[in-house]
Amino acid sequence: MLTYQDLLEKHLDRIEKPGRYVGTELNSVHRQEKPKVHVALAFPDIYEVGMSHLGLKILYHIANENPNYWAERVFAPWPDMENLLVEKGLDLMTLESSTPLKDLDLVGFTLQYELSYTNILRMLRLASIPRFAKDRKNGPLVIAGGPCAFNPEPIAPFFDAIVIGDGEEVFLEILKILENETSREKRLKKIALLDGVYLPSEYSFTYNNDGTIKSINPQKKIKKAIVADLDKAYYPTSPIVPYLQTVHDRVNVEVFRGCLRGCRFCQAGMIYRPTRERSKEEITRLILESLNRTGYEEVSLTSLSTADYSGLSCLIPDLMQVLEPEKISLSLPSLRIDSFSVDLAKEIEKVKKTGLTFAPEAGTQRMRDVINKNVTEEDLLKTAEAAFQNGWHHIKLYFMIGLPGETDEDVLGIVELAKKVLEIGRRFTRRATVTVSTSSFVPKSHTPFQWCAQDHRDELKRKQFLIKDSLKGRGLKYSWHDPEISYLEGVISRGDRRLAEVIAYAEEHGARFDTWQEYFKPLVWSEAFKACGIDPDFYALRKRDKDEILPWDYLDSGVNKSFLWQEYEAALEGKTTADCRDVGCIGCGVCPSLDVAVNLRGDK
Amino acid sequence: MITCLKFGKERSVAYISHLDVIRAFERAFRRAKLPLAFSQGFSPRPKMVFGQPLPLGLTSSGEYVDITLEKEMSEKEVLARLEETMPPGFVLYEAKNLDDSVKPIMSVITHASYLFLGDSTKEILKALEYENIPYVRERKGKKQVQDLRPLIETINICEGGVKVVAKAGSRANLRPDALICALGLDKGEIRVHRENLFLQKDGKLISPLMRS
């Protein structure tokens, strides 16, 4: 059997980044003997993106702790390697041992973004594994998990099982089942009994004449799996250290899971509820141990909103005391808009001073109230002032356009805000720059905006021009997302099972790497919708009624649908909802439903 | 204090680029808790200087890096610590403490020895008979012809192929793949191993570890 190594040796000139296929990085796991259970963790994007993903690291190492198991990695091969594999008649193989995926017990895909779905199909095809679950009589079980599993319907027919929620404990249970059972049917039957597991083949849908869902059968709901106590949860302190520079090339320690801010557009803020913090002691231990075993020069405290960690004001100075003499820098991936955050930034950027990024998300107070981003213009301007005062020259502002009920005034508010920030910066330095970045809002399942219509792409383009035309002058920069890509994301993110055929068709006709501008093929997609007789606008641009059965209604994230509707109505009235940490329970339902509690132990 | 390390790159890491090797070493040094000296300025980096970068795809048993330590440390101690922390696929052979006044490794390298391994490599012996070995390459859209012959010092038969000693370094440098192309051979059929790097002193080739 040819290995990646053999391929690189013979055809080095054809492979742009051979380092992607090396597979022997520090802390990667290799086994001499055939393990009892042999699986692949598949990330449907390139190595540099996949290797930055925390979930993959956790699952890889938690499985490999057990000498009877071997979890290897596989990423989407870049077209250069794909062509080489096809030309040589080779099936897609794992990175560590060049084992064909089809010889394994299980292939588990992570669902991080909708536009990676064609890559999943391409990887299955390259592996000679039938893409539709119903066509697989033997070979590995193909499963999935990750945030997009909260609406798995558009890809449900491709998977034998899908894990909803925190995956680490469920994954170990699955491996145990694979160890004890050999037949495909028995394995699946047992896996189906685990918490948080959905078997697409057990569910069916009927439709009304207008295309909406009439019924989902059976009525049984599937509750997400949850890790209640992060201090007791497994966390890898010997993560693989890639040779290639990856997107997040550093020690990443997750300081908490979940977020209670309640931004109404944010799916992660709903599906990962409630907030569960790690203790300061555990975080410190994980960081020091990881640094010893990796040699990284940077540490990042990750979460959905790290500045909200309750013990941050103690944790940061304590950490800096240890890290600074070692010339190790600390980064916080998301800053809150307040002066506290600038103080934090000041503290951590002693080693290296980079730009500061803030996310007001919307340009006017009215719009920020609609999305429940509880930040005022005064907050932002004060924060910007503090940042410039402390020596930063460059501030980046993130916004969304296409939010529900958005007017041109709201869009132009983005420009005004950016100009005000720049004006403040000019008072301190002539070099001040402000970069505005807008993404286009895509309504997601399990959020208060799951009933909304998405803005038409022509409308999004018009709004982008509106900004571009007025955001001119020295020190101002603007970057934006392709509305065509956002539209497709919008179609799939709230799609149902009928879309599976479309995705399969698009992949067959050349779609893959859809998030990569140079590979995105809108024509192939529109052809795919036409060929399958499906109107994409039905999914993206249509406003849903309160009583409509949504494709993901059988999935229980713990947050009540009635709470989401209540939040939707509040949004339309421009009313905000506070964080339950400040005002007490707001009745989202997650704690009683999952029998867990908000855990703010960082402050202890 | 400057410590020069001699290391090798095995097959599994032959596809790691020079920049990636630099990063991997930095991290290995950190894991070994070596008291590295850092550069001043905006983003401080550990002081380390590599010899002539190894082209992608080659294995090697003769690579060098100079590191600067803040505190004196015995060669044995440096080796012992690093042996624990080198990333898989990298081999450490020797460490040599040098005077602070030595010139940096990259500026002193003058020669390299390469093993060309494979059935077709006997053809390379013929290079000695040629007066010129023109190598055509494109640079910024213009065709350039380089004569490789003056870069070659000696060629000898060795086990599995031939050994070529050639000029290397910033002044004149033979790229092994250029020689293979210029001679009309198939790159996919030949494995190249860099055996060692040298500097010329008093007409003799000596190891970079022996420089003063």
Interface residues (C-beta under 8 A of the other chain):
Chain A: Q5 L8 E9 K10 H11 L12 D13 P18 G19 Y21 V22 T24 E25 L26 V241 Y243 L244 Q245 L291 N292 R293 T294 G295 Y296 E297 E326 K327 V351 K352 K353
Chain B: R11 S12 V13 A14 Y15 I16 S17 D20 V21 R23 A24 E26 R27 A28 F29 R30 R31 F38 F42 S43 P44 L56 G57 T85 P87 P88 G89 K187 G188 R191
